Amino acid sequence: MVFSSPVDGTGTTAGGAERTPRLLVPTLVLLTTVTGVVSSLGAPLVPTIARDLDVTLSTAQWTLTAALLAGAVATPVMGRYAAAHRRRPVVVGGMAVVVLGTVLSALGAAIDTLGVQLIIAGRVLQGVGMALTPLAMAVARDVLPAHRLGSVIAVLSVGTVAGAGLGYPLTAAVAQLGGLAAAFWFGAALSGLTLALAWWQVPAAPRAVTPKVRPSEALLLGAATLTLLLGISQSTSWGWADARTLVLLAVGVLGIAGWVWLTLHRDTPLVDLRLAFRGAAAGPNVTGLLAGAGMYMGLTLLMILVQTDTDDGWGLGQPVLVAGLMLVPYSIMSVVGSRISLWLGRYVDHVRVLPLGCAVYLASALLLAFAHDHVWQALLAMALAGLGSGGTFATLPVLLVRAVPPTETGSALAFNLVLRYVGFAVGSAAGVTALGLASGPVPDERGFVIASLVNAALWVVAIGVVLWFSRPATRGTP
């Protein structure tokens, strides 16, 4: 629920006092941008973590997967907690958790006896920062005058992408020059600065009735998904027929089923599944889950390709700085893809634009599968991937807005974001798992091709879902 004071259109309250702190907008932009920078500490550094800490690639990958899964759990819970007068404490507290997480990861990278376990724990806390982007938008919506709101929301919406585009090469450069711990200390410094500004600039909101929060629903979903992903990732070392793998998979599936049952049988659930998968809303939500998985599966495979250098000549053998630079065209083209998709939506139905975005990312996965011998090929694949993911994720909210009642728009968009985060976590784990199952403990070219084709198949399924749910019988009315 949103509460705001009456305004006269000049950015002041009805009484004439200044309504917003002078540095609020820069603080909100920094909040979303630093979230992107901190999240970028995962993808390019995974092979470096595996090498420096002498752990398997699948273990190191959990430094990325854990953060994404934590973001999926934290987003709905923090969104509900941040209603009315709880908004400022949740934003400031969430940023404090991110700072603590980056410090823990830096200590884990610097102290051998703590190692990867502490890095993963810190990355879980950093994942909480993924929930701050929608909260920053909510703050802007609450306190800014109408004539400024549109432009500020537009900047905040691309802040995470821009932050990742800046953070990938920046953190990779710090890691290459100062080591793995230096990259996390750099993130801690940026997060600390953002925390100080948030405490200083984010205003308090009026006291009001706040919704009841049941974090147990989100925690159950997170625990079940974590168990399922552990079963999938451990299959590379234990085998699919191993009792431990089967138990993890069974517990994960039962946990998700229990979460669905619990959600459907509560009057005010954290997530309204009936609304999310009813009629025309089902297509964008299922597609968001699949696209999120396909996107991070592709990014994971690219990072492995760029930094791997095997005895038989497979891999590009580039340092972590080059790996970070590889993701800059992805971030830039994501913004371009979002603009193109919205422009196309003026002339054709957005439901026809969505499969085009998925098809572009499909082309990227196929290119990476069959042409991966040179750096320029990887750069081209990432540019296509950014164009496709930007077009896909910019179209999903448009379709959701027209598929649900106006009063349910906020919750529908929030749940779609949660599905994306769950997809991110699944794709992060699935990329390494597919590579390990196809090639064994040491990645090879055959395994990389098979894993890339699995990713391509995922995008084919996403296109099929879009086309199936966009049939005239199920299409929503614009």
C-alpha positions as CSV (number, residue, x, y, z in Angstrom):
1,M,0.0,0.0,0.0
2,V,1.3,3.5,-0.9
3,F,0.9,6.5,1.3
4,S,1.9,10.0,0.3
5,S,1.3,13.6,1.3
6,P,-0.7,16.0,-0.9
7,V,1.5,17.9,-3.3
8,D,1.0,21.0,-5.3
9,G,3.0,19.8,-8.3
10,T,6.2,21.7,-7.4
11,G,7.8,19.0,-5.2
12,T,6.6,20.5,-2.0
13,T,3.9,19.5,0.5
14,A,0.7,21.4,0.6
15,G,2.1,23.4,3.5
16,G,5.0,24.7,1.4
17,A,7.8,22.8,3.0
18,E,10.3,21.0,0.9
19,R,9.0,17.5,0.3
20,T,12.0,15.5,-0.7
21,P,15.6,15.7,0.4
22,R,17.9,17.3,-2.2
23,L,20.0,14.2,-2.7
24,L,17.1,11.7,-2.6
25,V,17.1,11.0,-6.4
26,P,20.9,10.5,-6.6
27,T,20.7,8.2,-3.6
28,L,17.9,6.1,-5.1
29,V,19.9,5.9,-8.4
30,L,23.0,4.9,-6.4
31,L,20.9,2.3,-4.5
32,T,19.9,0.5,-7.7
33,T,23.3,0.9,-9.4
34,V,25.3,-0.4,-6.5
35,T,22.9,-3.4,-6.3
36,G,23.9,-4.1,-9.9
37,V,27.6,-3.7,-9.0
38,V,27.4,-6.0,-6.0
39,S,25.5,-8.6,-8.0
40,S,28.3,-8.5,-10.6
41,L,30.7,-9.8,-8.0
42,G,29.3,-13.2,-8.8
43,A,29.3,-14.1,-12.5
44,P,32.9,-13.1,-13.6
45,L,34.5,-14.3,-10.4
46,V,33.2,-17.9,-10.3
47,P,36.2,-19.4,-12.2
48,T,38.6,-17.3,-10.2
49,I,37.0,-18.5,-6.9
50,A,37.3,-22.1,-8.1
51,R,40.9,-21.7,-9.0
52,D,42.1,-19.5,-6.0
53,L,40.2,-21.5,-3.3
54,D,40.9,-24.9,-5.0
55,V,37.2,-26.0,-5.1
56,T,35.2,-27.5,-7.9
57,L,33.4,-25.3,-10.5
58,S,30.0,-26.4,-9.3
59,T,30.9,-25.4,-5.7
60,A,32.2,-22.0,-6.8
61,Q,29.0,-21.5,-8.8
62,W,27.0,-21.4,-5.6
63,T,28.5,-18.0,-4.9
64,L,26.3,-16.8,-7.7
65,T,23.3,-19.2,-7.3
66,A,23.0,-18.5,-3.5
67,A,22.7,-14.7,-4.0
68,L,20.1,-15.1,-6.7
69,L,18.0,-17.5,-4.6
70,A,18.3,-15.1,-1.6
71,G,17.0,-12.3,-3.8
72,A,14.0,-14.5,-4.8
73,V,13.1,-15.0,-1.1
74,A,13.8,-11.5,0.0
75,T,11.9,-9.6,-2.6
76,P,8.3,-10.5,-1.6
77,V,9.1,-10.5,2.1
78,M,10.8,-7.1,2.1
79,G,8.2,-5.7,-0.3
80,R,5.4,-6.6,2.2
81,Y,7.4,-5.4,5.2
82,A,8.2,-2.0,3.5
83,A,4.6,-0.8,3.5
84,A,3.9,2.6,5.0
85,H,6.0,3.7,7.9
86,R,8.2,0.6,7.7
87,R,9.6,1.7,4.3
88,R,12.7,3.6,5.5
89,P,13.8,1.0,8.1
90,V,13.5,-1.8,5.5
91,V,15.6,0.1,2.9
92,V,18.3,1.1,5.3
93,G,18.3,-2.3,7.0
94,G,18.5,-4.1,3.7
95,M,21.5,-2.1,2.6
96,A,23.1,-2.8,6.0
97,V,22.7,-6.5,5.3
98,V,24.4,-6.1,1.9
99,V,27.3,-4.3,3.5
100,L,27.7,-7.2,6.1
101,G,27.6,-9.7,3.2
102,T,30.3,-8.1,1.2
103,V,32.5,-7.9,4.3
104,L,32.0,-11.6,5.1
105,S,32.8,-12.5,1.5
106,A,36.0,-10.4,1.6
107,L,37.0,-12.2,4.8
108,G,36.3,-15.6,3.3
109,A,38.5,-14.7,0.3
110,A,41.3,-13.5,2.4
111,I,41.4,-16.2,5.1
112,D,42.2,-19.7,3.9
113,T,40.6,-21.4,6.9
114,L,37.2,-19.9,6.2
115,G,37.2,-20.1,2.4
116,V,34.3,-20.7,0.1
117,Q,31.7,-21.3,2.8
118,L,32.0,-17.8,4.2
119,I,32.0,-16.4,0.7
120,I,28.7,-18.2,0.0
121,A,27.3,-17.0,3.3
122,G,28.2,-13.4,2.4
123,R,26.7,-13.8,-1.1
124,V,23.4,-14.9,0.5
125,L,23.3,-11.6,2.4
126,Q,24.3,-9.7,-0.7
127,G,21.4,-11.2,-2.5
128,V,19.1,-9.3,-0.2
129,G,20.1,-6.2,-2.2
130,M,18.2,-7.5,-5.2
131,A,15.0,-6.7,-3.3
132,L,16.0,-3.0,-3.0
133,T,15.4,-2.0,-6.6
134,P,11.5,-2.2,-6.4
135,L,11.7,-0.6,-3.0
136,A,13.7,2.4,-4.5
137,M,11.0,2.7,-7.1
138,A,8.3,2.6,-4.4
139,V,10.1,5.4,-2.5
140,A,10.2,7.5,-5.7
141,R,6.5,6.9,-6.4
142,D,5.6,7.9,-2.8
143,V,7.4,11.2,-2.5
144,L,8.2,12.6,-5.9
145,P,5.8,15.0,-7.7
146,A,4.0,13.6,-10.8
147,H,6.0,15.7,-13.3
148,R,9.3,14.1,-12.2
149,L,8.2,10.6,-11.5
150,G,8.2,9.2,-15.0
151,S,11.8,10.2,-15.8
152,V,13.1,9.0,-12.4
153,I,11.4,5.6,-12.6
154,A,12.9,5.2,-16.1
155,V,16.4,5.8,-14.7
156,L,15.9,3.5,-11.8
157,S,14.6,0.7,-14.0
158,V,17.8,0.6,-15.9
159,G,20.0,1.3,-12.9
160,T,20.6,-2.4,-12.1
161,V,21.5,-3.2,-15.7
162,A,23.8,-0.1,-15.9
163,G,25.3,-1.0,-12.6
164,A,26.1,-4.6,-13.8
165,G,27.5,-3.2,-17.0
166,L,29.8,-0.9,-14.9
167,G,30.4,-3.5,-12.2
168,Y,31.5,-6.4,-14.4
169,P,34.7,-4.8,-15.7
170,L,35.3,-2.7,-12.6
171,T,35.2,-5.5,-10.1
172,A,37.0,-7.8,-12.5
173,A,39.8,-5.3,-12.8
174,V,40.1,-4.9,-9.1
175,A,40.2,-8.7,-8.7
176,Q,42.9,-9.0,-11.3
177,L,45.0,-6.2,-9.8
178,G,44.4,-6.8,-6.1
179,G,43.1,-10.4,-5.8
180,L,39.7,-11.9,-5.0
181,A,39.4,-10.3,-1.6
182,A,40.1,-6.8,-3.0
183,A,37.0,-7.2,-5.3
184,F,34.8,-7.9,-2.3
185,W,36.3,-5.1,-0.2
186,F,35.7,-2.7,-3.1
187,G,32.0,-3.8,-3.1
188,A,31.9,-3.3,0.7
189,A,33.2,0.3,0.3
190,L,30.5,1.1,-2.4
191,S,27.8,-0.5,-0.3
192,G,28.9,1.3,2.8
193,L,28.7,4.7,1.0
194,T,25.2,3.8,-0.3
195,L,24.1,2.8,3.2
196,A,25.2,6.2,4.6
197,L,23.4,8.1,1.9
198,A,20.2,6.0,2.4
199,W,20.2,6.5,6.1
200,W,20.6,10.3,5.5
201,Q,18.3,10.8,2.6
202,V,15.5,8.3,2.5
203,P,12.5,10.0,4.2
204,A,10.2,8.4,6.7
205,A,6.6,7.7,5.7
206,P,3.4,8.5,7.7
207,R,2.3,5.8,10.1
208,A,-0.6,3.7,8.7
209,V,-2.1,0.3,8.9
210,T,0.4,-2.3,7.5
211,P,-0.3,-5.7,6.0
212,K,0.4,-8.8,7.9
213,V,3.6,-10.5,6.9
214,R,4.2,-14.3,6.8
215,P,7.8,-14.8,5.9
216,S,7.3,-18.6,6.3
217,E,5.8,-18.8,2.8
218,A,8.9,-17.2,1.1
219,L,11.3,-19.2,3.3
220,L,9.5,-22.5,2.4
221,L,9.8,-21.6,-1.3
222,G,13.4,-20.7,-0.9
223,A,14.3,-23.8,1.1
224,A,12.5,-26.1,-1.3
225,T,14.1,-24.5,-4.3
226,L,17.5,-24.7,-2.6
227,T,17.1,-28.4,-1.9
228,L,16.0,-29.1,-5.5
229,L,19.0,-27.1,-6.9
230,L,21.4,-29.0,-4.5
231,G,20.1,-32.3,-5.9
232,I,20.5,-31.1,-9.5
233,S,24.1,-29.8,-8.9
234,Q,25.3,-32.7,-6.8
235,S,24.2,-35.2,-9.5
236,T,27.4,-34.5,-11.3
237,S,29.5,-36.0,-8.4
238,W,27.0,-38.3,-6.8
239,G,25.1,-39.5,-9.9
240,W,21.4,-39.3,-10.6
241,A,20.7,-42.8,-9.1
242,D,22.4,-42.1,-5.9
243,A,20.1,-42.1,-2.8
244,R,21.3,-38.7,-1.7
245,T,20.5,-37.1,-5.0
246,L,17.1,-38.8,-5.1
247,V,16.3,-37.7,-1.5
248,L,17.2,-34.0,-2.3
249,L,15.1,-34.0,-5.4
250,A,12.1,-35.6,-3.7
251,V,12.3,-33.2,-0.7
252,G,12.6,-30.2,-3.1
253,V,9.6,-31.2,-5.1
254,L,7.5,-32.0,-2.0
255,G,8.5,-28.6,-0.5
256,I,7.4,-26.7,-3.6
257,A,4.1,-28.7,-3.6
258,G,3.6,-27.8,0.0
259,W,4.3,-24.1,-0.7
260,V,1.7,-24.2,-3.5
261,W,-0.9,-25.8,-1.2
262,L,-0.1,-23.3,1.6
263,T,-0.4,-20.4,-0.7
264,L,-3.7,-21.5,-2.2
265,H,-5.3,-22.1,1.2
266,R,-4.6,-18.7,2.8
267,D,-6.9,-15.7,2.6
268,T,-4.1,-13.2,2.2
269,P,-1.1,-15.1,0.8
270,L,2.3,-13.5,0.1
271,V,1.8,-14.5,-3.6
272,D,-1.7,-14.9,-5.2
273,L,-1.1,-17.9,-7.4
274,R,-4.6,-17.9,-8.7
275,L,-4.1,-14.5,-10.1
276,A,-0.6,-15.2,-11.3
277,F,-1.5,-18.2,-13.4
278,R,-5.0,-17.4,-14.5
279,G,-5.8,-16.6,-18.1
280,A,-3.5,-14.2,-19.9
281,A,-1.2,-13.7,-16.9
282,A,0.0,-17.3,-17.1
283,G,2.0,-16.8,-20.3
284,P,4.2,-13.9,-19.1
285,N,4.8,-15.5,-15.7
286,V,5.9,-18.9,-17.1
287,T,7.9,-17.2,-19.8
288,G,9.6,-15.0,-17.1
289,L,10.7,-18.1,-15.2
290,L,12.0,-19.9,-18.3
291,A,13.7,-16.7,-19.7
292,G,15.4,-16.1,-16.3
293,A,16.8,-19.6,-16.3
294,G,17.9,-19.4,-19.9
295,M,19.5,-16.0,-19.4
296,Y,21.7,-17.0,-16.4
297,M,22.5,-20.4,-18.0
298,G,24.0,-18.5,-21.0
299,L,25.9,-16.1,-18.8
300,T,27.4,-18.9,-16.7
301,L,28.5,-20.8,-19.8
302,L,30.1,-17.7,-21.3
303,M,32.1,-17.0,-18.1
304,I,33.4,-20.6,-18.1
305,L,34.3,-20.5,-21.8
306,V,36.2,-17.2,-21.6
307,Q,38.4,-18.1,-18.6
308,T,38.9,-21.8,-19.3
309,D,42.2,-22.9,-20.8
310,T,42.5,-26.7,-21.2
311,D,45.4,-28.8,-22.5
312,D,43.6,-29.8,-25.6
313,G,43.2,-26.1,-26.6
314,W,39.5,-25.6,-25.7
315,G,38.6,-22.3,-24.1
316,L,39.6,-18.7,-24.7
317,G,42.0,-18.6,-21.7
318,Q,41.4,-14.9,-20.9
319,P,41.9,-13.2,-17.5
320,V,39.0,-12.2,-15.3
321,L,39.2,-8.6,-16.5
322,V,38.4,-9.7,-20.1
323,A,35.6,-11.9,-18.7
324,G,34.1,-8.8,-17.1
325,L,34.4,-6.8,-20.3
326,M,32.6,-9.5,-22.1
327,L,29.4,-8.6,-20.3
328,V,29.5,-4.9,-21.1
329,P,27.9,-5.4,-24.6
330,Y,25.3,-7.6,-22.9
331,S,24.3,-4.8,-20.5
332,I,24.3,-2.1,-23.2
333,M,22.3,-4.2,-25.6
334,S,19.8,-5.1,-22.9
335,V,18.9,-1.4,-22.7
336,V,18.7,-1.2,-26.5
337,G,16.6,-4.3,-26.7
338,S,14.1,-2.9,-24.1
339,R,13.7,0.3,-26.1
340,I,13.3,-1.6,-29.4
341,S,10.6,-3.9,-28.0
342,L,8.6,-1.0,-26.6
343,W,8.9,0.8,-30.0
344,L,7.7,-2.3,-31.8
345,G,4.8,-2.5,-29.4
346,R,3.4,0.7,-30.9
347,Y,2.8,-1.1,-34.2
348,V,2.2,-4.7,-33.3
349,D,0.7,-6.5,-30.4
350,H,3.2,-7.0,-27.6
351,V,2.3,-10.7,-27.5
352,R,4.0,-10.9,-30.9
353,V,7.1,-9.0,-29.8
354,L,7.8,-11.3,-26.8
355,P,8.7,-14.4,-28.9
356,L,11.0,-12.2,-31.0
357,G,13.0,-11.3,-27.9
358,C,13.2,-15.0,-27.0
359,A,14.2,-15.9,-30.6
360,V,17.1,-13.4,-30.5
361,Y,18.5,-15.0,-27.3
362,L,18.0,-18.4,-28.9
363,A,20.2,-17.3,-31.8
364,S,22.8,-16.2,-29.2
365,A,22.8,-19.7,-27.6
366,L,23.2,-21.4,-31.0
367,L,26.0,-19.1,-32.0
368,L,27.8,-19.8,-28.8
369,A,27.3,-23.6,-29.3
370,F,28.8,-23.7,-32.8
371,A,31.2,-20.7,-32.9
372,H,33.3,-20.2,-29.8
373,D,36.9,-20.2,-30.9
374,H,37.5,-16.5,-30.8
375,V,36.8,-13.6,-28.4
376,W,34.9,-11.7,-31.1
377,Q,32.4,-14.6,-31.4
378,A,31.8,-14.5,-27.7
379,L,31.3,-10.7,-27.8
380,L,28.8,-11.1,-30.6
381,A,26.9,-13.8,-28.8
382,M,26.7,-11.6,-25.7
383,A,25.5,-8.6,-27.7
384,L,22.7,-10.8,-29.2
385,A,21.9,-12.2,-25.7
386,G,21.6,-8.7,-24.3
387,L,19.3,-7.6,-27.2
388,G,17.1,-10.7,-26.6
389,S,16.9,-10.5,-22.9
390,G,16.2,-6.8,-22.9
391,G,13.4,-7.2,-25.4
392,T,12.0,-10.1,-23.4
393,F,12.0,-8.6,-20.0
394,A,10.7,-5.2,-21.1
395,T,7.7,-6.9,-22.8
396,L,6.7,-9.1,-19.8
397,P,5.4,-6.2,-17.6
398,V,3.4,-4.7,-20.5
399,L,1.6,-8.0,-21.0
400,L,1.0,-8.5,-17.2
401,V,-0.4,-5.0,-16.7
402,R,-3.1,-5.7,-19.3
403,A,-3.8,-9.2,-18.0
404,V,-4.7,-8.4,-14.4
405,P,-7.1,-5.9,-12.7
406,P,-5.6,-2.5,-12.1
407,T,-5.7,-3.0,-8.3
408,E,-3.5,-6.1,-8.6
409,T,-0.9,-4.7,-10.9
410,G,1.7,-4.1,-8.2
411,S,1.5,-7.6,-6.8
412,A,1.5,-9.2,-10.3
413,L,4.7,-7.4,-11.3
414,A,6.3,-8.2,-8.0
415,F,5.6,-11.9,-8.4
416,N,6.9,-11.9,-12.0
417,L,10.1,-10.4,-10.6
418,V,10.3,-13.2,-8.0
419,L,9.9,-15.8,-10.8
420,R,12.7,-14.2,-12.7
421,Y,15.0,-14.4,-9.7
422,V,14.0,-18.1,-9.2
423,G,14.8,-18.6,-12.8
424,F,18.1,-16.9,-12.4
425,A,19.1,-19.3,-9.6
426,V,17.9,-22.3,-11.6
427,G,19.8,-21.3,-14.7
428,S,23.0,-20.5,-12.7
429,A,23.0,-24.0,-11.2
430,A,21.8,-25.8,-14.3
431,G,24.5,-24.3,-16.6
432,V,27.3,-25.9,-14.5
433,T,25.4,-29.1,-14.0
434,A,24.7,-29.6,-17.7
435,L,28.4,-28.9,-18.4
436,G,29.5,-31.3,-15.8
437,L,27.2,-34.1,-16.8
438,A,28.3,-33.8,-20.5
439,S,32.0,-33.4,-19.9
440,G,32.9,-34.7,-16.5
441,P,35.0,-33.0,-13.8
442,V,37.0,-31.0,-16.3
443,P,35.0,-28.9,-18.8
444,D,35.6,-29.8,-22.4
445,E,34.3,-28.6,-25.7
446,R,31.8,-31.4,-26.2
447,G,30.3,-30.7,-22.9
448,F,30.1,-27.0,-23.6
449,V,28.3,-27.6,-26.9
450,I,25.8,-29.9,-25.3
451,A,25.2,-27.4,-22.4
452,S,24.7,-24.6,-24.9
453,L,22.2,-26.6,-26.9
454,V,20.3,-27.4,-23.7
455,N,20.1,-23.6,-23.1
456,A,18.9,-23.2,-26.7
457,A,16.2,-25.8,-26.0
458,L,15.1,-23.9,-23.0
459,W,14.5,-20.8,-25.2
460,V,12.6,-22.9,-27.7
461,V,10.3,-24.0,-24.9
462,A,9.9,-20.3,-23.8
463,I,8.8,-19.4,-27.4
464,G,6.4,-22.3,-27.4
465,V,4.9,-21.1,-24.1
466,V,4.4,-17.6,-25.5
467,L,2.7,-18.9,-28.6
468,W,0.5,-21.4,-26.6
469,F,-0.8,-18.8,-24.1
470,S,-1.2,-16.1,-26.8
471,R,-3.9,-18.0,-28.6
472,P,-7.0,-16.0,-29.2
473,A,-9.0,-18.1,-26.7
474,T,-6.6,-17.1,-23.8
475,R,-5.4,-13.7,-24.9
476,G,-6.2,-10.8,-22.6
477,T,-8.0,-7.7,-23.8
478,P,-5.7,-4.7,-24.3
